[in-house]
């Protein structure tokens, strides 16, 4: 089968994104709006074989979102789309979940594994950890200032899989998180140096793995943030938690496994450039 790759405005990716993700085009507007460029692979007769957009990341060039449809030239299509995006933005990464982005073909083409998305689940852990000297832990609700919240949220930005934080992310309820269950870390100067956000959904907790400023990562601040959020969850009567992480280190993973959490989902993050 012959096919070609075309560069298109991100808004033109909406129908393909909707089909790839099993959603409506309206549900995908946020994703297309976040992209700086779009690429589609079309077979003879304009059959859509795949579509990707480039979503900027502060430290890693751009995340590729979208994917390819099943078919006999699937591997060739995904490689052509990735190379087209690489030529435009210079450095790319993607979540190789095995369906939208097949990992084997990409690894064979020279992409390397640089991290992973994981969902860990289990009973709400108990392991008391005090924060390091010079850091206070407070409920996010008690620190309403958007600047401080943004400082804390920006601690994720150098980790692969994360994007530049927008002011909207600092608002109460952003991402569906509960500001009374979520916890922020402040240093002696009142700067946000860490955050761990959580919410309760269908009787279980949903949590993002903590973000910690680079200068505090050698301390136990990450563990202290987890402990503080888990304490609040237990006080709310919650017994099970699901933790989502992007680009956590092997040490971070080892810590969470020792808490009794188990990996329920995992997708490697592959990069090129």
Backbone torsions as a table, in degrees:
resi	resn	phi	psi	omega
1	UNK	NA	130.3	176.5
2	UNK	-88.7	145.5	176.7
3	UNK	-153.1	162.9	176.6
4	UNK	-135.9	157.8	179.3
5	UNK	-110.2	132.6	179.0
6	UNK	-122.3	144.7	172.0
7	UNK	-87.3	130.8	-177.3
8	UNK	-134.6	158.7	173.2
9	UNK	-62.8	144.4	-178.0
10	UNK	-54.1	-33.5	-179.2
11	UNK	-60.6	-27.3	-179.7
12	UNK	-77.0	-4.4	177.9
13	UNK	-83.0	-12.6	-171.8
14	UNK	-55.0	-48.7	-179.9
15	UNK	-60.5	-41.2	179.6
16	UNK	-67.7	-43.3	177.4
17	UNK	-58.0	-43.5	-179.5
18	UNK	-60.4	-43.4	179.6
19	UNK	-68.2	-40.1	-178.7
20	UNK	-66.4	-39.8	-175.2
21	UNK	-97.5	1.3	-179.9
22	UNK	63.9	43.7	-176.4
23	UNK	-132.5	-179.3	174.2
24	UNK	-90.0	156.8	175.9
25	UNK	-56.3	-35.3	179.0
26	UNK	-62.6	-36.3	179.3
27	UNK	-67.0	-20.5	-175.7
28	UNK	-100.3	1.9	-178.2
29	UNK	-59.1	-41.1	-178.2
30	UNK	-60.4	-37.7	-178.4
31	UNK	-70.6	-45.3	178.7
32	UNK	-63.6	-39.0	179.9
33	UNK	-63.8	-27.7	-178.8
34	UNK	-80.5	-10.3	-175.5
35	UNK	-90.4	147.8	177.5
36	UNK	-99.8	-17.5	179.0
37	UNK	-154.6	157.1	178.9
38	UNK	-134.4	151.6	179.8
39	UNK	-141.1	137.8	177.3
40	UNK	-127.9	147.1	174.8
41	UNK	-109.5	122.6	-176.6
42	UNK	-121.8	132.6	174.7
43	UNK	-83.7	172.2	173.6
44	UNK	-55.3	133.2	-176.2
45	UNK	90.7	7.8	177.4
46	UNK	64.1	26.4	172.5
47	UNK	-68.9	129.2	-179.4
48	UNK	-76.3	121.7	179.7
49	UNK	-104.5	-23.6	-179.9
50	UNK	179.8	162.2	-179.7
51	UNK	-155.1	137.2	176.7
52	UNK	-137.4	152.7	172.2
53	UNK	-123.5	157.0	179.7
54	UNK	-104.6	115.9	-178.1
55	UNK	-107.7	113.4	-172.2
56	UNK	-60.9	144.3	175.9
57	UNK	-127.7	137.1	-173.0
58	UNK	-56.7	-38.7	-173.3
59	UNK	-112.3	-9.0	-169.4
60	UNK	-129.2	27.8	176.4
61	UNK	79.3	-97.4	-179.2
62	UNK	-152.1	141.5	169.7
63	UNK	-82.0	138.8	173.7
64	UNK	-93.2	122.5	178.2
65	UNK	-114.9	157.2	-175.1
66	UNK	109.1	-132.3	178.3
67	UNK	150.9	-162.0	-177.8
68	UNK	-125.8	152.1	177.9
69	UNK	-86.9	154.3	175.8
70	UNK	-59.3	147.3	178.6
71	UNK	165.8	172.1	-173.6
72	UNK	-69.8	-20.7	-179.5
73	UNK	-115.2	29.4	-175.7
74	UNK	-57.1	-46.7	-178.2
75	UNK	-63.3	-42.4	179.0
76	UNK	-64.3	-37.8	-179.6
77	UNK	-66.4	-46.6	-177.4
78	UNK	-64.4	-38.2	179.1
79	UNK	-66.6	-39.6	179.4
80	UNK	-65.6	-39.9	178.9
81	UNK	-67.0	-44.3	179.9
82	UNK	-62.4	-43.0	-179.3
83	UNK	-66.8	-35.7	177.4
84	UNK	-64.4	-42.9	178.5
85	UNK	-66.8	-41.9	179.3
86	UNK	-59.3	-40.6	-179.2
87	UNK	-63.5	-28.6	-177.7
88	UNK	-88.5	-40.7	-172.7
89	UNK	-108.4	-14.2	171.0
90	UNK	89.3	-25.7	179.0
91	UNK	-154.6	129.1	-175.1
92	UNK	-138.9	158.2	170.0
93	UNK	-146.3	163.9	-179.6
94	UNK	-154.4	159.7	175.0
95	UNK	-93.0	110.4	-176.0
96	UNK	-87.4	82.5	-175.5
97	UNK	-80.8	-6.2	178.4
98	UNK	92.6	-16.4	178.5
99	UNK	-107.1	-62.1	-179.7
100	UNK	-74.5	-36.2	178.8
101	UNK	-129.1	102.3	-178.9
102	UNK	-71.0	123.9	-172.1
103	UNK	-68.9	-39.8	-171.0
104	UNK	-61.0	-45.2	-179.2
105	UNK	-65.0	-37.0	-177.8
106	UNK	-71.9	-40.5	176.9
107	UNK	-63.9	-39.6	179.1
108	UNK	-64.7	-26.5	-178.3
109	UNK	-87.5	-0.1	174.7
110	UNK	109.5	-1.7	173.3
111	UNK	-67.8	148.8	-178.0
112	UNK	-121.1	150.6	179.4
113	UNK	-79.1	124.7	-177.1
114	UNK	-120.7	1.8	-179.4
115	UNK	166.8	-164.1	-179.2
116	UNK	-160.0	152.4	162.4
117	UNK	-91.0	136.4	176.4
118	UNK	-138.1	146.4	166.1
119	UNK	-116.1	120.0	177.3
120	UNK	-107.5	142.4	-177.7
121	UNK	-136.7	156.0	175.6
122	UNK	164.0	-172.2	175.0
123	UNK	-66.2	148.6	177.3
124	UNK	-59.3	118.0	-175.0
125	UNK	-70.1	155.4	168.6
126	UNK	-126.0	117.3	171.5
127	UNK	-158.2	103.2	-174.0
128	UNK	-68.8	129.7	178.2
129	UNK	-138.2	122.7	175.0
130	UNK	-79.8	147.0	176.7
131	UNK	-67.8	156.8	178.6
132	UNK	-64.8	156.5	177.4
133	UNK	-58.5	133.8	-180.0
134	UNK	97.0	3.2	-178.9
135	UNK	-128.9	136.3	173.1
136	UNK	-111.6	141.6	174.6
137	UNK	-108.4	128.4	-178.7
138	UNK	-135.0	152.4	170.6
139	UNK	-59.3	141.6	-179.4
140	UNK	-58.1	-32.1	-179.8
141	UNK	-61.0	-25.7	-178.2
142	UNK	-86.1	-1.2	178.3
143	UNK	-126.2	77.5	-173.6
144	UNK	-75.5	-16.2	-176.0
145	UNK	-59.9	121.9	-177.7
146	UNK	-63.0	-32.0	-178.5
147	UNK	-64.1	-44.2	179.9
148	UNK	-67.2	-40.8	178.3
149	UNK	-62.4	-42.2	178.7
150	UNK	-63.3	-39.0	176.9
151	UNK	-57.3	-44.4	-179.1
152	UNK	-66.9	-43.0	-179.7
153	UNK	-67.2	-28.6	179.8
154	UNK	-71.2	-9.7	177.6
155	UNK	-65.9	-15.7	176.6
156	UNK	-82.0	-18.7	-161.5
157	UNK	-64.5	-22.7	179.6
158	UNK	-89.6	2.2	178.5
159	UNK	-93.5	134.9	179.3
160	UNK	-61.5	139.0	-177.8
161	UNK	100.7	-6.5	-178.6
162	UNK	-112.5	161.8	-175.2
163	UNK	-125.8	169.8	177.1
164	UNK	-61.2	134.1	-177.6
165	UNK	-79.8	134.7	176.7
166	UNK	-99.6	157.6	178.1
167	UNK	-56.0	-30.4	-179.7
168	UNK	-62.2	-29.1	-178.3
169	UNK	-68.6	-17.5	-178.7
170	UNK	-88.3	-6.3	-176.7
171	UNK	-75.1	152.7	173.2
172	UNK	-58.2	133.9	178.5
173	UNK	85.5	-5.3	179.1
174	UNK	-58.9	135.3	-178.9
175	UNK	69.8	7.6	-177.8
176	UNK	78.2	10.1	-177.4
177	UNK	-83.2	153.2	-179.0
178	UNK	-97.9	117.0	-175.8
179	UNK	-70.2	-14.6	177.7
180	UNK	-85.3	-27.0	175.0
181	UNK	-87.7	-28.2	-178.1
182	UNK	-76.9	154.9	-173.5
183	UNK	-130.9	140.4	176.4
184	UNK	-119.0	146.9	177.8
185	UNK	-108.7	131.2	179.0
186	UNK	-119.3	138.6	175.4
187	UNK	-85.9	-176.4	-176.9
188	UNK	-59.1	-26.5	179.8
189	UNK	-90.0	3.8	-179.5
190	UNK	82.1	11.6	179.8
191	UNK	-83.1	140.9	176.7
192	UNK	-73.5	114.4	-176.5
193	UNK	-116.8	6.1	178.3
194	UNK	-175.8	158.4	179.8
195	UNK	-158.6	148.5	173.1
196	UNK	-143.3	116.7	-174.2
197	UNK	-106.8	145.1	-176.4
198	UNK	-147.3	161.0	176.0
199	UNK	-152.0	163.3	175.7
200	UNK	-109.7	125.8	180.0
201	UNK	-135.7	123.3	177.5
202	UNK	53.7	40.3	174.7
203	UNK	81.0	1.2	176.9
204	UNK	-124.7	160.3	179.5
205	UNK	-91.2	143.7	170.2
206	UNK	-118.1	129.3	-175.1
207	UNK	-137.8	142.6	166.5
208	UNK	-90.6	138.4	174.6
209	UNK	-54.2	146.9	-174.6
210	UNK	-62.3	148.5	166.9
211	UNK	-102.1	135.6	-177.7
212	UNK	-135.1	134.7	178.2
213	UNK	-59.6	142.1	-175.8
214	UNK	-51.3	-38.2	-176.7
215	UNK	-71.8	-9.5	178.7
216	UNK	-109.8	2.8	-174.8
217	UNK	-73.7	-15.4	177.2
218	UNK	-82.1	-6.7	-179.4
219	UNK	-97.6	-174.8	179.2
220	UNK	-92.8	21.4	-175.2
221	UNK	-61.4	-41.3	179.5
222	UNK	-58.8	-46.3	179.8
223	UNK	-64.3	-36.9	-179.9
224	UNK	-67.6	-38.7	176.8
225	UNK	-63.3	-44.7	177.0
226	UNK	-59.4	-45.9	-179.1
227	UNK	-60.1	-43.4	-177.3
228	UNK	-65.0	-43.0	178.4
229	UNK	-66.5	-42.5	179.0
230	UNK	-61.9	-36.7	176.8
231	UNK	-60.9	-42.1	179.5
232	UNK	-68.2	-36.1	177.9
233	UNK	-65.8	-44.6	179.0
234	UNK	-62.1	-38.8	178.6
235	UNK	-64.8	-23.6	177.9
236	UNK	-89.1	2.3	178.7
237	UNK	84.9	13.0	-178.4
238	UNK	-87.9	134.0	-177.5
239	UNK	-113.0	-16.2	-178.5
240	UNK	-127.1	146.4	-177.0
241	UNK	-137.9	145.2	173.2
242	UNK	-118.0	124.6	-175.4
243	UNK	-113.8	122.5	176.9
244	UNK	-98.9	136.6	179.1
245	UNK	-139.6	147.7	176.8
246	UNK	-131.8	119.6	174.2
247	UNK	72.5	17.9	175.7
248	UNK	-64.4	153.6	-178.0
249	UNK	-80.4	164.9	173.9
250	UNK	-57.0	-34.7	177.2
251	UNK	-65.6	-39.7	176.5
252	UNK	-61.4	-45.6	179.8
253	UNK	-62.1	-44.3	-179.9
254	UNK	-60.3	-40.6	178.4
255	UNK	-60.5	-46.4	-175.9
256	UNK	-69.1	-35.2	176.8
257	UNK	-65.7	-36.0	178.2
258	UNK	-67.7	-20.9	175.4
259	UNK	-75.8	-7.3	-179.8
260	UNK	98.8	5.2	176.8
261	UNK	-82.7	148.0	179.5
262	UNK	-120.9	148.9	-180.0
263	UNK	-76.6	118.2	-179.6
264	UNK	-100.9	-31.6	177.7
265	UNK	-139.6	147.4	178.7
266	UNK	-154.7	134.4	175.1
267	UNK	-136.6	123.5	179.8
268	UNK	-67.5	148.5	172.9
269	UNK	-100.6	119.5	-178.2
270	UNK	-108.8	141.7	-176.1
271	UNK	-131.6	157.3	177.7
272	UNK	-149.0	138.2	177.8
273	UNK	104.5	NA	NA
